[in-house]
Structure formats: structure tokens, C-alpha cells
């Protein structure tokens, strides 16, 4: 990730928190989610599509927003990055969230969630990238898609994972 000034980092964090608040407000009413599943499935392999279909509708809708935003701002994104954008939160599907849990867990910063005991909703929240990557590998997903899902919160110098992280933060 390129070196950013303090003001740039503050602005990025503020945008990220505003996006998180919008996601939390949308998550209160699960019936109001309307993901574009037909479109999304055209971008995934059969195994990836099965994993996508098992995701909560709110997470699928978020994934579609992230992917459309990514394609708009980064039109030369490769097919594996696009698929990873659609699947980046698939690890959360391993345990259904109640609405209250979704809101409360969403308020906990990821860095804090990763040091708390890895149980229940907090454990899923903290470790969903790694869990999602394992889920995708088991489903026969493309290895690069699973790798990008695993890295979407901590890109570690991977340019595509950095792009995914930034677009996920915006939505």
C-alpha cells in the first residue's frame, strides 16, 4: 500500500466508518436485502456459486455493491478479483447472525475482534477471511479467489487484495 499522509489516512478511516454505519443500518432489516444473484452467478464457477448462494442475503447484497463499485472504479479487474469481491464475506455464512449480533459485532473494530476469544459471532467476525478461504477451497473454488478472500482484510502487499480491501471499506 502506498505511503499516505496522516490526513489521507484519517479521511480513509472516516469513509470506512461511514460505510460501516450504512451497512449496519441496512442489516437491521434482513428482508430488505435484494442482491443481484442472477448477475453474480454469471461471474462465478459452479463451486463458487454454491458458496455464494449459502451466504446471507445481506452479505450477498453488500458483495454485489462492492463488486459493482470495484468494476466501476477498476474496470480492468481480473475475473478472480471480481469473484473474490462477490465472495469476500462468505466465511460469515458458517454461522447465521441474529440481527442484534450483526449490529453489535459490527461495532467492534476488526483489530479488537481478533484479540478477543474466538467464539460465536465475534469469532466468525474476526476470522471470516480465513474461514471463507477454507470454505472456498473445499468447494473447489479457484485457488487465487480463495487467496484473495483470505487476504481481504490484511493484503500484505498483494495488489489485488489491497484493491479488494479498499472497495470493501467503501461499501
Backbone as CSV, one residue per row, in Angstrom:
resi,resn,N_x,N_y,N_z,CA_x,CA_y,CA_z,C_x,C_y,C_z
1,UNK,0.859,-1.175,0.000,0.000,0.000,0.000,0.901,1.233,0.000
2,UNK,0.628,2.234,-0.842,1.472,3.419,-0.900,1.413,4.187,0.416
3,UNK,2.491,4.926,0.696,2.550,5.735,1.906,1.523,6.867,1.811
4,UNK,0.756,7.028,2.854,-0.282,8.060,2.877,-0.022,9.034,3.995
5,UNK,-0.419,10.288,3.758,-0.266,11.294,4.798,-1.273,11.036,5.909
6,UNK,-1.076,11.650,7.032,-1.988,11.487,8.163,-3.400,11.914,7.777
7,UNK,-3.540,13.015,7.071,-4.859,13.490,6.642,-5.526,12.490,5.699
8,UNK,-4.766,11.911,4.786,-5.324,10.895,3.879,-5.797,9.676,4.658
9,UNK,-5.012,9.252,5.641,-5.409,8.090,6.452,-6.655,8.388,7.274
10,UNK,-6.759,9.596,7.811,-7.945,9.988,8.593,-9.180,10.007,7.699
11,UNK,-9.049,10.572,6.499,-10.175,10.608,5.561,-10.619,9.195,5.172
12,UNK,-9.647,8.319,4.907,-9.971,6.936,4.541,-10.694,6.244,5.691
13,UNK,-10.216,6.423,6.913,-10.877,5.815,8.076,-12.283,6.365,8.246
14,UNK,-12.459,7.672,8.065,-13.786,8.281,8.208,-14.748,7.711,7.163
15,UNK,-14.289,7.566,5.916,-15.129,6.960,4.875,-15.474,5.523,5.226
16,UNK,-14.498,4.812,5.766,-14.720,3.424,6.156,-15.755,3.304,7.260
17,UNK,-15.680,4.185,8.260,-16.661,4.143,9.354,-18.047,4.562,8.874
18,UNK,-18.109,5.508,7.949,-19.415,5.908,7.392,-20.030,4.742,6.620
19,UNK,-19.216,4.033,5.852,-19.716,2.863,5.113,-20.171,1.776,6.078
20,UNK,-19.412,1.573,7.155,-19.782,0.568,8.144,-21.119,0.920,8.786
21,UNK,-21.347,2.186,9.073,-22.622,2.618,9.654,-23.769,2.358,8.676
22,UNK,-23.564,2.651,7.393,-24.600,2.365,6.391,-24.907,0.871,6.336
23,UNK,-23.849,0.030,6.376,-24.054,-1.425,6.363,-24.833,-1.870,7.591
24,UNK,-24.498,-1.315,8.747,-25.205,-1.690,9.973,-26.677,-1.312,9.902
25,UNK,-26.965,-0.137,9.386,-28.359,0.293,9.280,-29.132,-0.610,8.320
26,UNK,-28.491,-1.018,7.225,-29.152,-1.922,6.280,-29.347,-3.312,6.871
27,UNK,-28.468,-3.713,7.792,-28.528,-5.073,8.326,-29.634,-5.274,9.343
28,UNK,-30.240,-4.218,9.817,-31.294,-4.331,10.818,-32.521,-5.017,10.231
29,UNK,-32.773,-4.813,8.950,-33.952,-5.406,8.310,-33.500,-6.417,7.252
30,UNK,-33.367,-7.691,7.644,-32.859,-8.680,6.692,-33.736,-8.848,5.463
31,UNK,-35.022,-8.637,5.578,-35.917,-8.804,4.435,-35.769,-7.728,3.384
32,UNK,-35.045,-6.660,3.703,-34.910,-5.569,2.741,-33.703,-5.752,1.808
33,UNK,-32.964,-6.841,1.967,-31.802,-7.089,1.106,-32.264,-7.636,-0.241
34,UNK,-31.701,-7.081,-1.316,-32.047,-7.517,-2.672,-30.777,-7.663,-3.508
35,UNK,-30.016,-8.738,-3.250,-28.803,-8.936,-4.048,-29.146,-9.307,-5.481
36,UNK,-28.263,-8.966,-6.395,-28.450,-9.310,-7.798,-27.808,-10.674,-8.051
37,UNK,-28.474,-11.721,-7.566,-27.915,-13.066,-7.617,-27.725,-13.589,-9.034
38,UNK,-28.628,-13.273,-9.927,-28.516,-13.754,-11.306,-27.239,-13.224,-11.942
39,UNK,-26.997,-11.937,-11.780,-25.772,-11.321,-12.308,-24.541,-11.915,-11.641
40,UNK,-24.575,-12.029,-10.322,-23.415,-12.521,-9.578,-23.025,-13.930,-10.016
41,UNK,-24.007,-14.798,-10.204,-23.709,-16.190,-10.563,-23.007,-16.291,-11.916
42,UNK,-23.204,-15.312,-12.800,-22.522,-15.351,-14.101,-21.018,-15.121,-13.964
43,UNK,-20.587,-14.635,-12.817,-19.180,-14.295,-12.605,-18.433,-15.343,-11.781
44,UNK,-19.131,-16.409,-11.413,-18.570,-17.414,-10.514,-18.559,-18.795,-11.158
45,UNK,-17.633,-19.639,-10.704,-17.657,-21.043,-11.112,-18.800,-21.728,-10.355
46,UNK,-19.099,-22.968,-10.719,-20.189,-23.682,-10.046,-19.943,-23.809,-8.543
47,UNK,-18.737,-24.209,-8.138,-18.417,-24.344,-6.714,-18.512,-23.016,-5.990
48,UNK,-17.993,-21.968,-6.608,-18.065,-20.630,-6.013,-19.516,-20.174,-5.908
49,UNK,-20.311,-20.504,-6.922,-21.724,-20.136,-6.914,-22.477,-20.793,-5.768
50,UNK,-22.134,-22.040,-5.457,-22.776,-22.713,-4.315,-22.424,-22.027,-3.001
51,UNK,-21.177,-21.610,-2.864,-20.764,-20.898,-1.647,-21.494,-19.561,-1.572
52,UNK,-21.563,-18.850,-2.687,-22.266,-17.566,-2.742,-23.732,-17.738,-2.351
53,UNK,-24.386,-18.764,-2.881,-25.809,-18.981,-2.603,-26.075,-19.258,-1.129
54,UNK,-25.097,-19.788,-0.414,-25.255,-20.084,1.018,-25.068,-18.859,1.901
55,UNK,-24.632,-17.747,1.325,-24.409,-16.528,2.110,-25.740,-15.876,2.468
56,UNK,-25.742,-15.132,3.569,-26.902,-14.358,3.987,-27.221,-13.331,2.897
57,UNK,-28.506,-13.085,2.617,-28.856,-12.101,1.573,-28.233,-10.727,1.810
58,UNK,-28.089,-10.321,3.061,-27.475,-9.013,3.355,-26.012,-9.003,2.948
59,UNK,-25.318,-10.119,3.181,-23.917,-10.204,2.781,-23.785,-10.293,1.264
60,UNK,-24.720,-10.991,0.609,-24.699,-11.048,-0.862,-24.954,-9.664,-1.452
61,UNK,-25.894,-8.929,-0.875,-26.166,-7.580,-1.385,-24.933,-6.690,-1.216
62,UNK,-24.301,-6.756,-0.045,-23.063,-5.998,0.185,-22.006,-6.411,-0.837
63,UNK,-21.882,-7.717,-1.071,-20.891,-8.212,-2.027,-21.162,-7.690,-3.435
64,UNK,-22.422,-7.650,-3.826,-22.771,-7.110,-5.153,-22.431,-5.628,-5.236
65,UNK,-22.692,-4.870,-4.164,-22.341,-3.444,-4.167,-20.827,-3.257,-4.276
66,UNK,-20.070,-4.040,-3.503,-18.607,-3.958,-3.564,-18.133,-4.274,-4.985
67,UNK,-18.671,-5.327,-5.569,-18.226,-5.758,-6.897,-18.577,-4.734,-7.967
68,UNK,-19.777,-4.210,-7.939,-20.160,-3.189,-8.933,-19.291,-1.931,-8.789
69,UNK,-19.038,-1.533,-7.537,-18.188,-0.372,-7.295,-16.767,-0.639,-7.796
70,UNK,-16.260,-1.828,-7.529,-14.928,-2.202,-7.976,-14.854,-2.172,-9.506
71,UNK,-15.846,-2.753,-10.162,-15.844,-2.768,-11.631,-15.969,-1.370,-12.224
72,UNK,-16.659,-0.502,-11.527,-16.801,0.876,-11.995,-15.484,1.645,-11.862
73,UNK,-14.826,1.488,-10.737,-13.590,2.234,-10.487,-12.332,1.538,-10.939
74,UNK,-12.410,0.253,-11.201,-11.250,-0.566,-11.550,-11.673,-1.528,-12.659
75,UNK,-12.024,-0.987,-13.845,-12.635,-1.798,-14.903,-11.751,-2.919,-15.448
76,UNK,-10.456,-2.853,-15.231,-9.569,-3.902,-15.731,-9.356,-5.015,-14.706
77,UNK,-10.207,-5.071,-13.684,-10.106,-6.129,-12.675,-10.246,-7.496,-13.338
78,UNK,-9.394,-8.411,-12.950,-9.450,-9.765,-13.488,-10.615,-10.556,-12.916
79,UNK,-10.976,-11.644,-13.576,-12.133,-12.428,-13.139,-11.989,-13.001,-11.731
80,UNK,-10.780,-13.319,-11.309,-10.603,-13.870,-9.961,-10.799,-12.794,-8.896
81,UNK,-10.356,-11.565,-9.170,-10.603,-10.469,-8.241,-12.094,-10.179,-8.155
82,UNK,-12.780,-10.207,-9.276,-14.231,-9.963,-9.297,-14.952,-11.043,-8.482
83,UNK,-14.567,-12.301,-8.683,-15.186,-13.386,-7.915,-14.889,-13.226,-6.426
84,UNK,-13.669,-12.840,-6.084,-13.322,-12.638,-4.671,-14.144,-11.505,-4.068
85,UNK,-14.429,-10.481,-4.851,-15.272,-9.386,-4.348,-16.669,-9.902,-4.006
86,UNK,-17.180,-10.805,-4.819,-18.505,-11.371,-4.555,-18.498,-12.327,-3.362
87,UNK,-17.345,-12.900,-3.060,-17.266,-13.947,-2.041,-16.499,-13.540,-0.785
88,UNK,-16.044,-12.287,-0.702,-15.129,-11.917,0.365,-15.674,-12.144,1.777
89,UNK,-16.972,-12.120,1.967,-17.551,-12.342,3.301,-18.193,-13.717,3.461
90,UNK,-17.866,-14.660,2.580,-18.521,-15.978,2.636,-18.233,-16.719,3.928
91,UNK,-17.142,-16.417,4.600,-16.836,-17.066,5.874,-17.869,-16.778,6.944
92,UNK,-18.582,-15.684,6.806,-19.634,-15.351,7.770,-20.822,-16.296,7.659
93,UNK,-20.924,-17.018,6.552,-22.066,-17.910,6.358,-21.970,-19.172,7.208
94,UNK,-20.844,-19.390,7.847,-20.676,-20.586,8.668,-21.519,-20.545,9.944
95,UNK,-21.956,-19.355,10.321,-22.800,-19.210,11.498,-23.779,-18.078,11.244
96,UNK,-25.073,-18.375,11.206,-26.047,-17.297,10.995,-25.988,-16.266,12.135
97,UNK,-26.106,-15.027,11.776,-26.125,-13.934,12.746,-27.569,-13.542,13.034
98,UNK,-27.875,-13.373,14.296,-29.141,-12.721,14.641,-28.938,-11.226,14.396
99,UNK,-30.017,-10.503,14.193,-29.903,-9.074,13.873,-29.123,-8.328,14.952
100,UNK,-29.433,-8.574,16.210,-28.744,-7.877,17.310,-27.252,-8.202,17.283
101,UNK,-26.913,-9.472,17.050,-25.497,-9.853,16.967,-24.813,-9.137,15.816
102,UNK,-25.484,-9.089,14.685,-24.914,-8.453,13.498,-24.568,-6.993,13.796
103,UNK,-25.464,-6.307,14.475,-25.235,-4.896,14.796,-24.124,-4.760,15.832
104,UNK,-24.212,-5.520,16.922,-23.220,-5.388,17.992,-21.825,-5.810,17.540
105,UNK,-21.743,-6.922,16.846,-20.441,-7.389,16.362,-19.874,-6.406,15.339
106,UNK,-20.737,-5.813,14.537,-20.286,-4.828,13.551,-19.693,-3.580,14.172
107,UNK,-20.035,-3.305,15.422,-19.497,-2.136,16.111,-18.083,-2.362,16.656
108,UNK,-17.692,-3.621,16.749,-16.368,-3.944,17.282,-15.342,-3.817,16.161
109,UNK,-14.324,-2.976,16.351,-13.282,-2.872,15.316,-12.619,-4.225,15.089
110,UNK,-12.267,-4.506,13.835,-11.685,-5.798,13.474,-10.440,-6.103,14.292
111,UNK,-9.618,-5.109,14.535,-8.382,-5.346,15.305,-8.695,-5.833,16.715
112,UNK,-9.730,-5.269,17.317,-10.136,-5.708,18.652,-10.758,-7.100,18.586
113,UNK,-11.602,-7.334,17.597,-12.260,-8.640,17.467,-11.234,-9.761,17.347
114,UNK,-10.097,-9.485,16.711,-9.085,-10.527,16.508,-8.348,-10.893,17.784
115,UNK,-8.387,-10.046,18.818,-7.704,-10.377,20.076,-8.678,-10.894,21.134
116,UNK,-9.979,-10.799,20.877,-10.970,-11.350,21.789,-11.042,-12.863,21.609
117,UNK,-11.574,-13.584,22.593,-11.709,-15.040,22.420,-12.497,-15.366,21.143
118,UNK,-11.991,-16.290,20.319,-12.621,-16.581,19.020,-13.843,-17.496,19.145
119,UNK,-14.883,-16.978,19.770,-16.101,-17.770,19.944,-17.298,-17.039,19.343
120,UNK,-18.299,-17.803,18.949,-19.562,-17.248,18.482,-19.411,-16.254,17.361
121,UNK,-20.282,-15.263,17.382,-20.325,-14.255,16.320,-19.035,-13.448,16.251
122,UNK,-18.428,-13.188,17.401,-17.170,-12.415,17.400,-16.071,-13.218,16.714
123,UNK,-16.018,-14.508,16.980,-15.009,-15.358,16.342,-15.179,-15.413,14.834
124,UNK,-16.425,-15.518,14.394,-16.692,-15.528,12.948,-16.296,-14.194,12.345
125,UNK,-16.683,-13.100,12.997,-16.352,-11.749,12.501,-14.847,-11.587,12.358
126,UNK,-14.121,-12.016,13.379,-12.673,-11.811,13.387,-11.949,-12.685,12.365
127,UNK,-12.445,-13.882,12.145,-11.705,-14.841,11.324,-12.413,-15.226,10.029
128,UNK,-13.429,-14.444,9.636,-14.169,-14.824,8.430,-13.312,-14.864,7.164
129,UNK,-12.263,-14.066,7.020,-11.463,-14.194,5.787,-10.816,-15.581,5.656
130,UNK,-10.188,-16.043,6.737,-9.534,-17.354,6.699,-10.569,-18.473,6.581
131,UNK,-11.666,-18.343,7.312,-12.728,-19.351,7.244,-13.328,-19.418,5.841
132,UNK,-13.536,-18.264,5.242,-14.073,-18.217,3.887,-13.133,-18.853,2.880
133,UNK,-11.835,-18.608,3.026,-10.857,-19.201,2.111,-10.891,-20.726,2.203
134,UNK,-11.010,-21.253,3.429,-11.090,-22.707,3.598,-12.381,-23.256,2.988
135,UNK,-13.465,-22.543,3.202,-14.752,-22.944,2.644,-14.671,-23.001,1.113
136,UNK,-14.060,-21.992,0.525,-13.919,-21.944,-0.931,-13.009,-23.055,-1.449
137,UNK,-11.914,-23.298,-0.757,-11.008,-24.377,-1.182,-11.740,-25.713,-1.154
138,UNK,-12.518,-25.937,-0.128,-13.276,-27.185,-0.002,-14.323,-27.311,-1.116
139,UNK,-14.864,-26.169,-1.561,-15.897,-26.172,-2.609,-15.301,-26.265,-4.016
140,UNK,-13.979,-26.254,-4.124,-13.343,-26.339,-5.429,-13.203,-25.011,-6.151
141,UNK,-13.198,-23.915,-5.395,-13.032,-22.586,-5.995,-11.627,-22.432,-6.572
142,UNK,-11.474,-21.458,-7.425,-10.151,-21.143,-7.960,-9.231,-20.753,-6.795
143,UNK,-8.013,-21.286,-6.749,-7.107,-21.003,-5.626,-6.862,-19.509,-5.405
144,UNK,-6.738,-18.749,-6.487,-6.484,-17.305,-6.341,-7.682,-16.605,-5.702
145,UNK,-8.897,-17.045,-5.985,-10.095,-16.453,-5.369,-10.042,-16.691,-3.863
146,UNK,-9.741,-17.924,-3.457,-9.646,-18.235,-2.026,-8.535,-17.416,-1.371
147,UNK,-7.425,-17.262,-2.058,-6.304,-16.486,-1.517,-6.705,-15.025,-1.306
148,UNK,-7.396,-14.434,-2.272,-7.830,-13.043,-2.141,-8.848,-12.879,-1.017
149,UNK,-9.753,-13.823,-0.871,-10.719,-13.776,0.238,-9.968,-13.816,1.558
150,UNK,-8.967,-14.685,1.668,-8.186,-14.792,2.906,-7.463,-13.496,3.239
151,UNK,-7.065,-12.747,2.223,-6.253,-11.541,2.431,-7.062,-10.242,2.410
152,UNK,-8.383,-10.304,2.283,-9.121,-9.061,2.032,-9.116,-8.073,3.193
153,UNK,-8.777,-8.484,4.394,-8.624,-7.525,5.495,-7.165,-7.176,5.750
154,UNK,-6.257,-8.061,5.365,-4.823,-7.846,5.561,-4.095,-8.218,4.275
155,UNK,-4.033,-7.274,3.323,-3.496,-7.580,1.988,-2.017,-7.978,1.954
156,UNK,-1.230,-7.517,2.911,0.192,-7.892,2.979,0.926,-7.730,1.660
157,UNK,0.727,-6.601,1.001,1.460,-6.303,-0.226,0.882,-6.893,-1.501
158,UNK,-0.209,-7.616,-1.412,-0.853,-8.190,-2.598,-1.694,-7.089,-3.244
159,UNK,-1.345,-6.637,-4.461,-2.066,-5.508,-5.071,-3.563,-5.758,-5.253
160,UNK,-3.953,-6.951,-5.685,-5.377,-7.238,-5.869,-6.106,-7.271,-4.522
161,UNK,-5.485,-7.860,-3.505,-6.103,-7.891,-2.168,-6.229,-6.478,-1.602
162,UNK,-5.277,-5.612,-1.928,-5.351,-4.214,-1.489,-6.538,-3.520,-2.142
163,UNK,-6.736,-3.745,-3.428,-7.880,-3.164,-4.142,-9.178,-3.672,-3.518
164,UNK,-9.271,-4.971,-3.283,-10.473,-5.550,-2.676,-10.729,-4.942,-1.298
165,UNK,-9.695,-4.809,-0.500,-9.823,-4.213,0.838,-10.374,-2.791,0.755
166,UNK,-9.851,-2.010,-0.164,-10.283,-0.625,-0.279,-11.734,-0.514,-0.740
167,UNK,-12.133,-1.333,-1.702,-13.530,-1.279,-2.173,-14.495,-1.841,-1.133
168,UNK,-14.075,-2.843,-0.379,-14.897,-3.363,0.705,-15.112,-2.284,1.759
169,UNK,-14.063,-1.545,2.082,-14.181,-0.442,3.069,-15.157,0.635,2.620
170,UNK,-15.247,0.873,1.322,-16.136,1.931,0.812,-17.600,1.552,0.878
171,UNK,-17.899,0.289,0.785,-19.289,-0.164,0.750,-19.684,-0.737,2.074
